[in-house]
Amino acid sequence: MSAVPGTRVEGTSGVGRGRCLRATRAFRAGEIIETYPKPLLALPAARASRTTCHYCLRYTSKRGRYASVKLKACTGCDQVMYCGQACQKAHWKTVHRSECTMFQHIKSTVGKEMPTPVRALAQVLVLLKKGDPATVAAFGDNGSLASNIEAFKANEKRWEDIQLQSVGAAMYALPGLTSPTPTAAAAEWAERAMRALCMIHTNSFDRLDPDQGMTGVFLDPRLAMINHSCIPNAFVDFQERTGVLKAQVDIKAGDEIEISYIDFTYPKTLRQECLSMYHFQCRCPRCKDDLDVYEICQMSPAIPLNSISLMPDLDKLRNPAVNRSGVPKGTIDKIYREWLLHKDGIYEVPEEQSLSVWHAVTPLMRACMWAVEPLPMALSAQCTSFVQTGGIYYALPLACFIATECEPYRYVTPFIAWRLKGVMMIVMLMAETARRTASGEMAKVCSHKKLADILASIDQVTICEALLRLIVYQGSVSSSEDSEVLFDAKDRLQDIESLEGREIESALTKKWANDPQDPQGGAFFQNVVLKAVNDLAALATEILELELMYNDHLVRGRG
Ligand SMILES: C[S@@+](CC[C@H](N)C(=O)[O-])C[C@H]1O[C@@H](n2cnc3c(N)ncnc32)[C@H](O)[C@@H]1O
């Protein structure tokens, strides 16, 4: 493995935490630590396989960066899609020439998509069989990747799945070897397939998109050297086929680089469940002392980065106004389980179904622990439910509330994609409510007087412009190239800039964005943008009570 400046691999596989990646120099928050442009595996998720280019992994969507991308299927197997000839050629060279016949066979016999890990394994097996050097070095009999195979075997149910999936992949990838009469070679390949699947589970990363969810699987042997922490100092972004490792906070030379394999804001037992696939006990302080998001936030070195964000009041991050007395440690997991039982009720009628969700999370609301899961998930689901059922006006205060009361505590670093998506959600809802306000529709539909008054009094377009500039500002801190949300923000900014008669407002937002420390720009952001967002956010709990015909004790407590 070649040494890359800035980091080195240390440790021994299978001993303690095994190998790890260590910084050999300091990195600033947002800085790129290293990139992985030639992954061994980069596949779209099975459910996205008709809408994603199988080489560059661009996915088609209605709006945004790839809206105009038209995908064409491989004429051989009709199973993989490409956005153009360059991608088709590159994919053919990388892997598809070895798997196209296999996909044709699968299509004619099974007739449906293989699950993503099986497809990934089949790809590894055809390349192993062919003797592809990089694949042999990682997955071969003396391959570099950790497999944790003994730990997988110890879990009967999981091992059964591994065996089944391995047989399925081997059947298609190695048709001659898995004939009905077992041979020594077939047994060897079966063993190899099971080990390779354990390696895939241990070392691959889900490509997670805040909008689309799981969009694919990515495996690079060097990226696979990074250990997990629920208080990570780095994160991985994906730009098309390239994985990009970035610093989430300032990192010192000599620090171990750690990412989170899971959503680190989940409650402890859920995190442990998600991590069980990796077969280790996490001993980070969040796990050891069962610290909640507020406690982690208070000690985060990323707090000062929020001075240009929707939460510039750093004291609020350092001293959150929560009252834990009603929610002793350990009860959060119980609340989470209770919420799981009822969570889908939020989208259902009659209201009692939805109310059971809120009953489950009531202790967290009373303690003002808005950032502690499952409360943010319940609030986001309610926001979506309002949008889907025509209550877009009510979704806006909720989105403002989530972006100010939940996300800054959960993801303290303000350029994390989830934070930027939260700001973008406000922009999208505000643009929609502005349109309906202008057409007079709002006056007919929105019965909440205070909300209607705020919407009628604010300059939504200017606020949207400032919020988009905030996304561009924060997004640029951590992006080598435009991410989806950054591209979308720039695209929407162009639309706004093309509106006539807004020269003064536009000049103000630009002035602020060019120098957020400038007193005039700062006052504009405070008095126009933050005031509107905070005023809207302040209506969120009241709207929940009214719209859900709540007993107000649920949200506000009994005084
Ligand atoms: C992607 S690999 C990371 C590199 C690995 N340490 C190695 O030597 O290959 C994932 C595996 O590393 C180990 N690991 C990762 N994070 C860990 C942690 N915080 N504590 C203990 N083991 C960890 C677990 O065995 C896990 O299945």
The ligand as an ORCA input file, in Angstrom:
! r2SCAN-3c Opt
* xyz 0 1
  C     -13.220     -0.947      8.185
  S     -12.309     -1.934      9.247
  C     -11.223     -0.790      9.986
  C      -9.786     -1.238      9.906
  C      -9.439     -2.402     10.773
  N      -9.059     -1.931     12.096
  C      -8.359     -3.257     10.146
  O      -7.348     -3.518     10.775
  O      -8.567     -3.699      9.022
  C     -13.537     -2.258     10.437
  C     -13.082     -3.149     11.563
  O     -12.127     -2.499     12.385
  C     -12.364     -2.760     13.765
  N     -12.757     -1.502     14.416
  C     -13.196     -0.371     13.823
  N     -13.429      0.590     14.719
  C     -13.163      0.072     15.920
  C     -13.240      0.576     17.250
  N     -13.649      1.807     17.521
  N     -12.877     -0.257     18.253
  C     -12.462     -1.536     18.015
  N     -12.378     -2.070     16.765
  C     -12.713     -1.269     15.728
  C     -13.511     -3.761     13.800
  O     -12.987     -5.045     13.801
  C     -14.222     -3.508     12.493
  O     -14.950     -4.612     12.043
*
